[in-house]
């Protein structure tokens, strides 16, 4: 922010004590001068008295100068002595009495705009915001070839609308302005937020798409495997350094394939691209990993079942469960005949595409699987319970935990795709206590649960789900 010229507005404060001292000094000087004049004109020691009077006058003048420069005993009225760091660094005027307080009520906004790379352009933008009592809480700059993209976190008076802020920015020279409401999480500074996302990714490979979404805002993330599950040609490979194309970035996935991130409403900056690439590189260096731990549940008939996270290292046990399932059960899960479940399990159990919970007997036999799958900007849930273990509450328990994980991840909704005749899945979705939407087409039922309110039935499972998210307090 070197192009901003620092300005400071100060005012002198009128104090009556200073006036009294100045008048007293003036009267003293006049009286001394009159006495000296009388002595010089009528006494024999005129030259000595003349020198003495000169010394007294010089001393009086010095005292007057010192007192005039002495600071007042109290600060100016309305001066709190503080300003926001963003306003201070931008050289904005001191906040006047009655201006919006940083910690006071108001609306939080995230705004991004492009300004010319010229001295004074950012200062004009900050001044336009200050005129409307908009406080700049944080500022990031992203230099480009033809300008600078400035990203602000703002606190504005409640009645001030997004359109009014955008209009003020446009008049100050900002172009391509984008603005949306922010929340308290955006108050965390960027380095702290990036380190937190890196820590989450280091604990759980399934966190990578969620971390990227929190890092980049609203975007669509898709993992395209190098070899598609159903066969055929995979995506075009990308170089090791990735590709940035305006609103789309393509990165090399850790296990091959391509990771595509798309944001239709706002181009990515080189800084955002570098951060995303660093996060993906960290994920690739750490390799496949999931938090280890399990919870033991006692079913109504007294059997103990363990619930834990599983990944591709558990494909053999999961395939054995598939082999024990009936054709009808597999058809309910995969919406048709399944010849080779192993083709799907490598994808379904990969933490790159979501999270998988397994219900396991004390002997280590998997009898149920629940999947939470990242599908672009949507989230799918799916269940498969072995025939002999159905209708014992295992599916509802797995579904409640998966939905709790989706809530923890900030997902807006989850959907399940099944057959219309799958009454067990329909009952499990209804048991969540969430608003549901139903769509039926040619026997296929899509049930969408909106997560804008805390799931009623799965609230107790939220703490349990944190065990599978890597919370050490819940690990066994």
Beta strands, then each sheet from edge to edge (+ up, - down):
strand 1: 107-115
strand 2: 135-144
strand 3: 147-156
strand 4: 175-181
strand 5: 220-224
strand 6: 243-245
strand 7: 248-252
strand 8: 258-262
strand 9: 294-298
strand 10: 304-310
strand 11: 354-360
strand 12: 366-375
strand 13: 378-385
strand 14: 413-419
strand 15: 436-441
strand 16: 444-450
sheet 1: 2+ 3- 1+ 4-
sheet 2: 5+ 8- 7+ 6-
sheet 3: 9+ 10- 11+ 12- 13+
sheet 4: 14+ 16- 15+
end
